[in-house]
Amino acid sequence: MKNLTYDYIITGGGSAGCVLANRLSADPSVTVLLVEAGGRDSHPLFHMPAGFAKMTKGIGSWGWHTVPQKHLKNRVLRFTQAKVIGGGSSINAQIYTRGAPADYDEWESLGGATGWGYRDVLPYFKRSEDNERFANAFHGYGGPLGVSNPVSPLPICEAFFRAGQDMGIPFNADFNGAAHAGLGYYQLTQRNARRSSTSSSFLDPVLGRPNLAVWLRTQTVRVVMEGKRAIGVELAVGDERTPKLVRARREVIVSSGAIGSPKLLLQSGIGPAAHLEAVGVRALHDLPGVGENLQDHLDLFVIAECTGEHTYDKYNKLHHAAIAGLQYLVQKKGPAASSLFETGGFWYADGLDTTARSPDIQLHLGLGSGIEAGMAKLQHAGVTLNTAFLRPRSRGTVRLANADPASAPLIDPNYWAEPEDRASSIKGLRLARELMAQSALARFVQSEVLPGAAAQSDADLFDYACANAKTDHHPVGTCRMGHPDSPASVVAPDLRVIGIEGLRVVDASVMPFIPSCNTNAPTIMVAEKAADLILGRTARVEATDSRSEGAELSASRAGRALHALTAS
C-alpha cells in the first residue's frame, strides 16, 4: 500500500512542482510526494517542439474558459491550463524569456516582496540553465533546463529583423542579457531539438530516488487543516470515489498554477469568507486576497498572406506533415523542430523613449496562418505577428462556481477594465501592422488579411479585438506575495500562507505583478528560490562584470539600473 505520510506534499506537477520535487528530494533525509491531476507526457507530440499546437486542447488541458468579458463585448475566451506532468512547460511554445530587471525590482519596491529584486533572483535563473550559447554575467550552463537557439529558422525571420531596423528597432541577440528591447530569435527551452520541460529536465532524472513519490491522475480535493495548521491533503486517486488523507510532517506546498492554486485554497476554506459562504464552503481562514489580482497578457494579431510558401502552412496537409515528421526523426531539423513562434522581440507602444523603464509591447512572429482562429483559406501560406501589451493595469479574479471540487472555476481576467490597457494594446497592434508593411518584407508578404484594410480607426480595431483577441496563457498574481500586514497579500515573501502554519504556495500565482515576458522561466525561478527558502539556504549572488561584450546598458533606465547592479 502506498505510504500515506510524507515530509513534503507538493500539489501540482507543473513548471514549479517538478522543480520543487527535484530540489527538495535531493536531501535524502526527507520524503517528498508530488501529486499531479494529469497523466504522463508520453505522447510524442509533447516532446516534438511543434507539437504544442496540438497539445493545448484535449489531453494536455483542463478545457476551461473565462466568464464573459464585459469590456470585450461579453466575449468568452478559451483559457488553456495544463493538465499533464510538467504543466505549462509541457505544452507551451518553449519561449525562454525573463522580462526586465525592473519587473523584479518593482516586486520588491512596490509589491512588498522583500528579497525578490533582480539582484536576488538572477542567481536562480542562472542555476536552472544549461544554455547552449551563453556563459556570462546573465547566463549559466550545466543546470537541468535545456536553453537553446532555433534549429530551423526561415528566411522570412531575417527579413523581419531588417523590417524592424528600418523602423529604428535594433536587432537583439539576447533578450535576457544586457538589453531587453529589439527584435531577434528567442531562446527556447529545448535540448537536442526536443522540448525541455520541467518534467523531462528536472523530474525524469531523479525518479529513481527512493524518497520521492509521484502520483499521477490524482486530484487534490482540499488541504486538510487542524486549527491554523495544514496537516495534509485529501486526494482522489484515479477513479477512486473516496478521497484518502495523506499527511505532511513538515509542509503542504500548493503548486497548481495561477488558476489551480487559488481554486484549491478556496475549496479548502481558505480565502474571502463572504465568497466561501456564498458558494457553500465553510470558511476556515478568512484571507481576502485569495483569487484576487489576476493578471494576464491579452494577445492581438496581424495575419498576412505570403507571396509563396514562405512559412509552414503547407505542413498542415497530411503528406507534407509526414515528410516533416521523417525529417525530424532523421535530422532533428525542419518544421517539426520549430516552436513556430521562435522569432519576435520587445518594443514600446509609444515609440522609443529612453526614459521608459523597459519595453511594454511583446511581439511573436508565427510562422503560419493556421495557428490562429478566424482564418479563411489562403491561396499561399500565411504569416502571423502577435502583439501583447506587457504591463496591464486591469485586475481580475478566480472564484468558485460552487462547492464541488470537480467544477470548473470562474475565471475573470477582466481584460481592458482599465482604458489604458485598451489604448496601449491597440498601439501594439498598429506597431505590428507597420512592421508587416515594411519594404524589407515585401519579398515574403503579399497583403494583410486580418485585421484587413477596412479596419483603420481605433473603433474598428476595438471591434476586431473583441472578436479575435486571445490569452497569451500568462496568468499570474492570484495568491500574491507581499508584506504580511497587507490585506492584499496571500503569502509572505518566504511564500508561507499568511496566518497558517505548514502551508506555502509556489508558482506563478505568487507574483505580485506580471513580468514583461512569457512566464514559464520566471515560474521556474520562483520554484528554485522557494526550494532554498524551504531548505533554509540562500543562493550566492555572483559578482559580474558590466564590461561584457555587447553590453549596451545605457539604452534605458532598466539598463542603467542593471549596470549599477552588476558592477557592484
N, C-alpha and C positions, 0 to 999 in steps of 0.2 A: 504493500500500500504506500502511496505517496506520503512523504513527510509533510506534516501539517504545521510545522513551526520553523521559521527561518529568522535570521537576524534582520535582513532587509527584504522587503517585498516591494518590487517595482511594478506599478500598474501601467502597462503600455510599453510595447516593444518597438517604438518608433525611433526617430532620429536621436532623441535624447535617451530613451530607455536602453537601447543597445550599448551606447557609450557607458552608461552607468553600470550595466551588468558586467562589462569588461573591467572597468576600473575598480569597482568595489570587490569583485570576486578575485582580484589579484592578491588580496590579503587572504591567505589560506585559513586564517583563524575564524573567518566569518562565513556564514551561509547566505546565499542570495537566491531569491526566486524572482524570475522575470515572467510576467503574465501578459499575453497578447491575445486580443479578441480575434484577430485574423489568423490566417494559416501561413504555411511556408511560402517562400519566394522561389518555388521550384520551377515555375513556368519559365521557359527560355526567354519570353518577352520581358520579364523583369530584369534580365541581365543584359540584353541587347540594347544599346543606347537609344535607338529609335523606337524601341518597344513601348516607351512611356505613353505614346499617343493612344495605344490600345489598352493601357492598364489603368487609366484614370476613371474607368467605369467598370461595373461588374465585379470581378473577383478581387480587385485591388482597392475598392472604395466602399464607403458606407452608403452612398447614394442619397445623401442629404441635400436639401435645398434651403434657400433663405425664405424668410417670410416676405410678403410683397414689399418692395422698396418704394416708400411713398414719395421719395424725391427722384425716382426714375419711372414715374408713371405707373407705379404699382407692379413693376416687373418682378418676377420670381426668377432667381438665378440658381443654376446648379452649383453646389458648393462642395467640391470634392474634398473628402478627408480620408486618408489612407486607412485600410483595414487589412494589413499584411505585416509580417515581421519586417522590420526596417522602416515602417511607416512611410512618411513622405519621401524619405531618401530612396525608397524602392520604386516610386512611381513618378518622381519629378523629372524635370528636364536637365538635371545634373549640373546646373549652373552654380559655380563656386564664387560667390561674391560676399564681401563682409560689410559693405557700407563705408561711411565716412568716420574718421576718428571722432568728429563732433557728435555723432549719434550716441556713442557710449559716454562721452564726457557729459552729455545732457541727461543720460540716465542718472548720473550721479548728482550733477549740479541742480537740475530741475526736478528730477524724479525721486530724489532721496535714496537712490540705490548706492549707498556708500561702498566703495571698493570695486565698483564696476565701470570705472573710467577706462579710456582706451589704453592707458599705460598698464592697467590691471588685467585687461582681457587679452591683449596681444600675445602674451606667452601661451595662452590656452588655444588660440587659433593656430599658433605655430606647432604646439605639441601634437595636434592631430595630424598634421600634414605629412604626406610623402610626396613632395612637389617634384614633378618631372623636370621643371625648367629652372626654378629659382631657389637659391640658398643665400639669403641675405638678411638684412635687418627686419624684414617683414615676413619672411617665409622660412619654413623648415622642411626637412625631409627625414625619412626614417619612421614617421608616425604611421598609424594604421590606415589613414584615409588617403586613397589614391587621388591626386590632383594633377591633371594633365592638360595638354593642349589638344584642340581638334585634330583628328587624323585625316579627315577628308574634306577640307574647305573647298568651296566652289568659287569660280572666278567672279561671280556676282558679289561676293563678300568684299573682295578687294576694291571693286568699283564703288561699293557702299562707303568704304573708308575715304575714297577720293571725293565722293559727293559731300561728305562731312567737312573735309578740309576746304572745299570750295566755299562752304558756309562759315568757315572760321572755327570749326570743331576739330581739334587735333586728334591724331592717332594716339592711342594709349596702349602700350604693350602689357600693362599690369594694373588692373583696376583696384587691386588690393595692396598696391605699393605706395609710392610717394604721392601720387596724384590720382584723384577719383574721376575727373572729367575727361571726356573724349570718347572716341569710338575705337573698337578693336575686337579681337577674339576673346570671348570669355574662357577662363579656365574651367574645367569640368571635373566633377567627382567621378573619374574613370581611371582605370588601370588596365593597360594592355587591351584597350578598346572594349572593355566591359565596365558596366556600371559598378562604381564603388559605393555601395550603400553602407549604412552603419551595420546592417545585418551581415553583409559579406566581409566588411573590413574590421569591425570591432567584435562582432558576436561569433561568427563561424570559427575563427582561430582559437577560441577559448571554450568551445562547447564541451571539451573533454575534461574540464576542471571538475573535480568531484564535489566541490562546494557550490556549484552553480546549477540551478534547475531552470528549465524554460518550459512553460506550459502554453501551448498554442490553442487556438479556438476556445479560449477561456475568457469569459466575460466577467469583469469586476462589477458586482452588483452594488456594493457600498463599502465604505470604510467603516469599520466597527469601532465604536468608542466606548470607553469606560470613564465616565465623567468627562474631563477635558483632556484625555489621553487617547490617541489612536493605538489600538492593541492588535489590529489585524484587518483582514478584508473578508468579505463574503464573495465567493467565486462560483459561477455557474460553468462547469467544465463540460465542454462538448454538448451533447444532447441531454445531459442530466437536468432534471427539473428542479431538484432540491439543491440550493446553494450550500457549499461547505465553508466552514470557517477555517481560515488559515491565519495563524498568529505570527506577529512580528515581535521579536525580542527587543529590537532597537528602534526601527523606523519603518513606516509605510511611506513610500515615495511615489507620489502621483505624477505620472509622466505620460498622460494621454492626449496631449496637444491642446491647442488654444480653444477647441470646442469640447473635446472629451474631458479635459481636466475640470473645468467648472461644472460640467454636467455631472461628473462623478461626485464632486463635493456637494453639489446641491441635492442629489438624490441620497446623500449620506446625512443630510440635515445640517449642512454647513453652508451658510450663505445668508442672504437677506431674509429675515424671519417672516416678513409680510408675504413675500412671494412664496416661500415654502409652505406656509399655512394655506395660501390660496389654492395651491395645487395638491394639497393633502399629504404633505411630507412634514413630519414632526421636526420642528426646529431644535437642534441640539446646541448650535453655536451661531449666534447672530453675527454675521460678518458681511456687511453691506457691499463690499467691493467684489464679491464672487460673481462672475458673469458680466460685470461691467467693463468699460474701457476697451471693447472690441475694436480693433483697427485692422484694416486690410488695404491692399493696393487694388484699385479698380482699373481694369485694362480696357483700353480702346485700341482700335487697329485700323490700318490702311491696307487694302489689298489691291494689287495691280496685276494686270495681265502682262506676261513677258513676251518678248519678240520671238521666242523659241523655247526649247526645252532646257531652260537655264536653272531650274530647281528640281525638286524631287517628286513633283506631282505624278509623273508617269508611273512611278513605282507603286501607286495605288492599284494598278492593274495587275492581275494575278501573275502573268508570265514575267513581267518586269520585277515583281516582288520576289519571285523565285530566283531570278538571276542575282538580285541584290543579296538575298539570303545566302546563296552559294558563294558569292564574292566575300561576304563577311566571314563565313566559316573557313574559307581557304586563306584569305589575305588579311582579315581583320580590318578591312577598309570599306569604303563605299557608303551608300545611303544608310544601311543598317547600323553603321558605326557612328552616324551623326546624331547629335541630340536635337537636330532640326532648328534649334534656337541658339546656336553656339557663337553668334555674332551680335554685337549690339554696343551699348555704352550708356553714358550718363551726360546730361547737359541741363541747361537752365530754361525754365518756362519763359523767362523774360530776357533771354539772351545773356551773353557773358557779362557777369558782374563780379569784379574782383573783391567786392566787399561781402558777397554772399558766402555763407558758411560752407556750402557744398552744393553740388547739383541737386535739382529737385525733380528731374524727369529721367526715367529709365527707358531705354529702347531695346527691343529684341527683334532681330531680323529673322523671320520664319521662312525657311526655305521650301515654301509651298503655299498653296491657297486652300487646300482641303483641311488644313489644321484648324481653321476657324469655321464656325457655323455661318449660315446665311449666304452661301456662295452658289450662284448658278454655274453650270458647267462652262468652262472657258475653252476657247479654241486651242490655246497654248497653255503651258504651265503658268502658274501664278506665283507671286511672292507677297509675303505679309510683313508689315512693320508694326509691331505692337508698341504701345506707349502707355506709361503709367506715371501718375503724379505720386511722388515718393513720401511726402510728409503730410498726409491728410489730417485735417483738424476734426473731422467728424468722428464720433464715437458711437458704437453700437452695443448690443447686449447678446448674451446667451442665456436662455431661460428654459425651464422645463415646461413641456406641454401638459404633463400630468405626473402622477406618482409612479407610473410604470417605468422601470429602468430600460425596458425594451423599446420605448417610444423614442422617436427622433426628437432632438432638441429644437427649440425655436431659435433660429439663428437670424439675427437682425444686424447686419453690418452698418445699417443706417447711412448708406452711401450718399454723399453730396448733401448731407444735412446742413453743412456749412457752405455758404455760397462761394467762398474762396476755393474750395476743393473743385467745384464745378468749373470755375473760371480757369484755374491752373490746368486742369485735365484737358480742357478744350484747347488751351495754348499748346499743350503737348501734342495733341492730335494735329494741330496746324504745323507744328515743327516736323512731325513725321511726314505729312503731305509734301512739305517743302523739300525734305531730303529726297523723297522718291521722285521728285520732278527735276532733280539736278541733271545737267548735261552729262556728268560722269557716268550716270546710269542709263543713258539713252540707248546704248547698245543692247541693254538687257530688258529695260522696262518700256512697254508699249503705251499703256494708258491705265489710269486709275479706274478701278471698278467700284470700290467702296471706300469712303462714303459716296463717291461719284460726283461728277462735275456740277450737278444741280445743287449740291449741298455746300453753301458758301457762308451763310450767316451763322452767328452763334446759335440762333434758334434752330436752324437746320441741323447743325452738328449736335445740339442737345437732343433733338428728336432721334437722330441716328444713334447716339449713345444710349438712349433709353431702350432702343430696340436691340442693340448689339453688344453693349458692354458686358464684361465678364470679370470674374475674380481672377487675380493673379495667384491665388492659392497661398497667400501670405498672412493668414490671420495670427494676431498676437494680442497680448495685453490683458486677458480676461481674468488672470489671477496675479495682478501686477505686484511687483515688489516695490517697496518704498519704506519710508520711516514707519516704525511700528505704531506711532501715535496718530498717523494719518488715517482718517476713515476710508480713504480710497485704497489703502494698501491691503492686500490679502496675505502676502508673505513679507517677512523682513529681508534685509539684504543677505542673510545666510540661508534664505529660501525656506525657513520654517514657517508654517502657517501660524499666523498671529493668534495667540490665545489657546493653542492646542499643542500638547507635547507629543513627540514621536511622529510628526507628520510634516512632510515637505512637499513642495511642488517644484518640478524640474522639467521645463520645456519652454516653448515659445510663449506660453500664457503668462510667464512672469515678467516679460519685457514691458517696462513702463511706457515706452514709445516705440513705434515701428522703425526698424532700421531702414536706411536708404538703399535697399538692395533686396535680392532674393534672400529668404530667411533660413535656408537649411544650414548654411555654415554658421550663422550666429546661434542657431539652436544647438548645434554640436558643441560650440564654445561654451554655452551655458552649462551643458552637462559635464564638460571637462572641469570647469571651475567648481561646479556643485560637488563633484566627486572629492575634490580636495577639501571643500568645506565639511563634507560629511566625515571624511577621514582625518580631519584636523591638520591638513597640510596647506602650504602656500606655494605657489609657483614662483620661481626665481624670475625677477624682472631683468631681462638681459640689457646690458648697455649696448647701444647701437651707434653707428657712425652716420651722421647726416650727410657725409660726402659721397654716399653711394652713387655709383654711376647712374646717370639719368635722373637723379632726384631734382624735381622742379618744385620745391616746397613753397615757393612764394606765389603759386598760382591762385591761392585763395587763403582765407583766414584759417581754414582747416589745415591747409598745407603748412602755414606758418606755425600753427599750434603743434603739428607733428614734428616740425623741425626742432622746436624748443624741447619737446618731449624726448626725442631720440638722441639729441645732443647732450642731454643732461647726464 
